[in-house]
Amino acid sequence: MEKPKKHPLDTFTHLSITYHESLPHVTHIKLNRPRKRNAINALMWREIGEAFRQIGTIGDGTRCVLLSGSGKGFCGGIDITDEKFFSGISPDNSSDDDESSIDMARKALAFKPQISEMQAAFTALEECPVPVVAAIHGACVGAGIDMTCCADVRICSPNTVFSIREARLGLAADVGTLQRFPKLVGFGSRVRELCFTGEDFSSEDALNIGFVSRISKSESQLFEEANKIIAKIIANSPVAVTVTKSSLNYSRDHTVREGLDQVALTNSAALMSEDLVKSFMMTSGGGGAAEFAPLQPHSRL
């Protein structure tokens, strides 16, 4: 296998970000704290948001993201040993007043921005303009579920163990699972059971309820299975795929009528793309794989 070439965003401490020649137009983001089972500390949390806000928007040629975890598991959840997560609950008070004199309302108002920042980091996966395919193995618990709920496609290996663990830790999940997981798989009894009990569920359970779309034959074949999906995605027009993702996300949170209006407005511009003719030629047998121009870098102030 060829050595991954350097990606312009491969500058983070706890994320490995690479291209690979065998997967053109694909960025591979790997959670990279294997000794901690990829448990997410505060720095890693910020890095996830920063990376996904830039992928596909900086002229890097990305048409799809492969998300995986290094080592023995995908993600062990939040790193509860990182005191930075909980410092906001009892913030340092530089005044002479005793901290106990700060009422709970003021503490809550001070702590809320941290939760919002953590939510926004995972929402960046959802708002990334290109599809995110999560290849999950080993443990995927707590924050790992929150994060993968934001991916567009999820597959896993047979040995994967999932858990919406937060209730067992004494809190309600607050960075996306309770909002996104039921919209992905339904609001039925089994979903509420998993959220209330925090019990583990298997790869087969995840497939049966629709949280993952397929299970690889073995852990060693997980990437091979993911690459098959990704190869089909990147063969299509990047304009069509980006507009499709945007419409799917918008329609999930709006009425059918609003979704129709949104895609009509977006497609009124997107249908002017040269990709339309190239795609027709490809699907009608008029040529091999189409060559599509890369998406342009997003304009920023």
N, C-alpha and C positions, 0 to 999 in steps of 0.2 A: 504493500500500500504506500502511495506517495506521501511524502511529508507535507503537512498542511502549510500553506504559505501565510505570511503575516497579514493580519487584518488590521486596518487603520484604527479599529476600536479595541484592539487587544492590549489595553493599558490598565486593566482593572486588577485588583488584588485577589478577589475570590471568584472571578469569572474567567474562563478561557474562551476567547472568541477567535475563530479561525474560518478560513475558506478551505475548500478542498478541490483539487483539479477534477476529481471524478464526479463532483457534484457542482457544476457551474451554476452561478447565480444563487448559491445557497450559503448562508452563514450559519455556522454551528456554534451555539452558545452552550457552554458546559458549566454547570455549577461545580466549583472547584475547591471544596473543603472536605476532601475525602476522609481525613482523620476525624472529622466531626460529623460524619455521615451527611455532609452538606447541610447541616443545620444552619439556619440563616441568622447571622448576627447583624447588628445595625449597619455596619459598613457594607456588607453584602447586599442588604436590603436596598440601600441607596444605589448601589451599583446596578442592580437589576433594573430599577427605574431609569437610570441614566442611559444604560445600554439600549433598552427597547425604545426609548424616545428618539434615538438616533438611527437605529438600524432601518435601512430602506429609505432614509430621508436625506442622506448626505452624499448621494452619488456613488454609493458603494456597490451598486449593481445587484443588490440583494432582491430576489423574488420570493424567497421562502426562508424561514428560520427553522433549524432543527434544534430543539432544546433537550438537553439530557443532563444527567448527573454523573460525576466521576466516582470511582470507587465502588463500594458494595451496595449502594442504594441511591435512589434519585434525590430524596430530601427528607431529612429527619425532623422537619418542622422548625419552629423558632428555637434559637439558641438561648435557652433560659439562663445560661451562665453569664450572658452579656448584661451587665447591670444598666447599660444605657437604655434598654427597653423600658425599664421600670423606674428610672430616675425621675421621670415626669410625674409619677404618682406622688412622690414626696420631693418636690423640687427644692434645690438649695435656695435658701433665703439669706440674702446678703444684709438685710436690715437687722436691727437689734431686736426686733420682735421675735418671740419664740415661734417656731414653725407651726406648733399646735394651734396658734391663734389664727392661722389662715383657714377660713371656712371652706367647706367641701365644694361649694359652688365655684369659688375662685380656683381651687385646685383642678376641678373638672374642666373649666374653661381653658386653663393652662395646658392640660394634658391632651385635649381633643385635637389640636393641630398635629401632634405626633401620630395619632391614629390615622388622620386624614392623609398624612404623608406616606404612611405605610400602605394605605389603600391605593393611593395614586401610583405607587411603584408597580404594583401588580396590574392595575388598569392599563399601564403602558403596554403590556403584552396585547391586550384587547385592542388598543388604539394603534398599535403598530400597523402600518399600511399594508404589510405583506402577511400571508398566513404563517402561523406558528404551529409547528408539529412537535408535540412532546413525546419523546420516547422514554418510557418510565420503567424502571426496574427496581427490585429490592423494596425498601420502605419508601412510601409516599404518604406522609402523615401531616396533619395540622396545616401549617403554612404551605406545605407541598401541594395539598389539595386546593387551597386558596389560589395558588399560582397556576396550577394546571387547569383550573376552571376557566382561566383567561386564555388558554391556548385554543386554537381553532380545531385541531385534530389531536386526539390522544390515543396512543397505542401502548401496550405494556408487554412485559415478558411474563411467562407463567408463574414465576416466583414472586410477583409483586404483591405487596400487602399494603392496603389503603386504610386510613383511619381519619375520620373527622374528630380529632382527639381532644378538642378544646374543653368540652364539658367535663371530661375526666380530670382536667387541670384546673377546674374551678372558674372558668370563664366561658362566655359565649363567643364563638368565632366572629371576628369583627372586621376582617379585611376581604370579605367577598364570598366565602363559601355559602353562607346561609342565603345570600341573595342570588348567586349564580347557579349553584349546584341543582336546586329544584327546577330552575328554568331549563337546565340541560337534560334532566332525567325525569322530571315530574315531581309533584308535591305529595305523592302517595305515602302510604303507611311505612314502607321500607325506608324511604328517605328520612322520615322523621325518627324512625327507630335508630338509624345510623347516627343522626345528629344528636339525639338525646342520650344515647348510651356511650358514644365514643368508641364502640367496639370495632375491631378489625374487620375488613371485608376483602375478599380475594379478587384475583384477576377475573375469575369466572363471574363473580358477583358484579364486578364493574362492567363487564361485557353485557351481562343480562339486563342491567338497568340502563345501559346506553352511555355510561360515562366514558368508556373507551370503545373504539370502533373495531379493534381487532387485537388478538393476542398472538405474539410470535411463537413459533414452535419451541424455541429455546431462548435463553438469555443471549446466547452468542449470535442469534439470528435477528435480534431486535433491530439493529441498525439497518440490516438488509431489508427488513419489512418496512421500516420508516422510509428508506431510500426509494422504494417502489412507489410509495404515495407521493413523495416529493418530486420524483422524476416526472410524474404525470401532471403535477401542478405547474412546474416550471416550463413544461412544453407548451403551455397556454399563454396567451397574451397577458403581459403583466398589467396592462390597463384593465382588461376584463376581470382579472383575478382581484385586483385592488378594489374595483367598483363593486364586485360581488361581495367581498368581505364587508365593505362599508354598508351595503344594503342589508345584509344579514344581521349585522349588529344593530342597525337603526330599527329594522322591522321587529326585532325581539322586544324592544322597549316602547313601541308605538303601535297604533292601530293599523289594520291592513290598508285603509285609505291613506293614512299618512305615509306608510311605507311605499305605496304605489307612487305617490306624489314625489317622494324623495328620489326614487330610482329613475322616474321619468325626467326629473330635472338633471340628475347626474348623467344619465345616458344621452341626453340631448347634446352633451359635449363629447362624451366618451365614444359615441358611435361615429364621430368624425375621424377616428383614429385610422391610420393606415393598417393597423393590426387586423381590422375587420376583413379586408381583402386577403391578407396573408393567411388568416385562419380559415377562410372559405376555401382557398386553394389547397391548403394542407388537408382539410377534412374531406375534400372532394377527390383526393387522389392526384391532384395536380402537381405534387412535389413532395419532397421529404419534409423533415422538421423545419418549421418556419423560424426565421431569424428575426427576433423582435428587438427594437431599439430599447436601451435601458430607460428606466424612469429617471426623471430629472431631479436634482437635489431640491429639497423644499426651500422656498424663499423664507428668510428670517430677518428680523430687524437686527 
